[in-house]
Amino acid sequence: MKKINSVGDDTSGFKVGKELEAGNLKMKAQLNNISSGKNWLSTAESALILVDDKLNQIIAKQEDAKDPLKSSTSLQNDIKAIADEIQ
């Protein structure tokens, strides 16, 4: 098997080899972009899960507010604090 190291070895083969090399580099860049996109989506998913957890905490505090023995002022402050965490 003959290697093509320069244009002098095989003009058309050298050109094809360079085109394949460029295509390979392009695909590697595309794979890196896909990986970056997946990481971004994973980060966004984590943030949405945290917001959902905070909203569930607020719903639980609203249920606690139905108990007449619980301090409504304290529960309101708790809800405000949780809402501030979402911000």
Backbone torsions as a table, in degrees:
resi	resn	phi	psi	omega
1	MET	NA	130.8	-176.7
2	LYS	-96.0	135.5	176.3
3	LYS	-91.1	145.9	177.4
4	ILE	-109.8	107.6	-177.5
5	ASN	-106.1	-19.7	-178.9
6	SER	-148.4	168.6	179.5
7	VAL	-61.3	-32.4	-179.1
8	GLY	-64.9	-26.4	-179.9
9	ASP	-71.2	-44.9	-179.3
10	ASP	-168.6	104.4	-173.5
11	THR	-58.6	-52.8	-177.2
12	SER	-70.8	-36.5	178.7
13	GLY	-66.3	-37.6	177.7
14	PHE	-63.2	-42.8	179.5
15	LYS	-63.0	-45.4	178.9
16	VAL	-61.9	-43.2	179.4
17	GLY	-61.3	-42.5	179.2
18	LYS	-66.8	-37.5	177.3
19	GLU	-64.8	-41.6	177.8
20	LEU	-65.1	-39.8	178.5
21	GLU	-62.9	-42.9	178.3
22	ALA	-64.5	-41.4	177.8
23	GLY	-62.4	-38.5	178.4
24	ASN	-64.3	-44.2	178.1
25	LEU	-62.7	-39.1	178.9
26	LYS	-63.4	-43.8	-179.7
27	MET	-66.0	-36.5	177.0
28	LYS	-63.2	-41.6	178.0
29	ALA	-64.3	-39.7	178.4
30	GLN	-64.5	-40.0	177.3
31	LEU	-63.8	-38.8	176.5
32	ASN	-64.0	-40.0	177.8
33	ASN	-63.8	-40.7	178.1
34	ILE	-63.6	-42.9	178.7
35	SER	-62.0	-42.9	178.2
36	SER	-62.5	-41.3	178.1
37	GLY	-63.3	-40.9	177.9
38	LYS	-64.0	-40.6	178.1
39	ASN	-64.0	-41.9	179.1
40	TRP	-62.1	-45.2	179.4
41	LEU	-63.7	-37.6	178.3
42	SER	-63.9	-40.9	177.9
43	THR	-65.2	-43.6	179.0
44	ALA	-63.6	-40.2	178.5
45	GLU	-61.9	-43.4	178.9
46	SER	-61.1	-41.8	179.2
47	ALA	-64.5	-40.9	178.8
48	LEU	-66.1	-36.6	177.3
49	ILE	-64.1	-41.5	178.2
50	LEU	-63.4	-41.8	178.3
51	VAL	-63.8	-42.4	178.5
52	ASP	-61.2	-41.8	177.7
53	ASP	-61.4	-42.4	179.2
54	LYS	-65.0	-41.1	177.9
55	LEU	-63.4	-38.1	176.5
56	ASN	-65.5	-34.9	175.8
57	GLN	-64.9	-39.8	178.2
58	ILE	-63.7	-42.6	178.5
59	ILE	-61.2	-41.2	178.5
60	ALA	-63.8	-40.1	178.1
61	LYS	-65.3	-36.8	177.5
62	GLN	-64.4	-37.0	176.2
63	GLU	-67.3	-39.4	177.1
64	ASP	-60.8	-32.0	-177.7
65	ALA	-65.1	-18.6	178.7
66	LYS	-74.2	-15.9	178.6
67	ASP	-81.1	115.8	-176.5
68	PRO	-66.4	-15.9	-179.9
69	LEU	-83.6	-10.3	-179.2
70	LYS	-91.9	147.1	-179.5
71	SER	-75.8	116.8	-179.1
72	SER	-68.0	-33.0	178.3
73	THR	-64.7	-43.6	178.9
74	SER	-63.2	-43.2	179.2
75	LEU	-65.2	-39.0	177.4
76	GLN	-62.4	-41.8	178.3
77	ASN	-64.1	-39.2	177.5
78	ASP	-62.9	-45.4	-179.7
79	ILE	-62.7	-42.6	178.7
80	LYS	-62.3	-42.1	179.5
81	ALA	-62.9	-41.7	179.3
82	ILE	-66.3	-42.5	178.9
83	ALA	-62.3	-37.8	177.7
84	ASP	-64.5	-35.1	177.5
85	GLU	-64.1	-34.5	178.6
86	ILE	-65.3	-38.6	179.1
87	GLN	-62.7	NA	NA
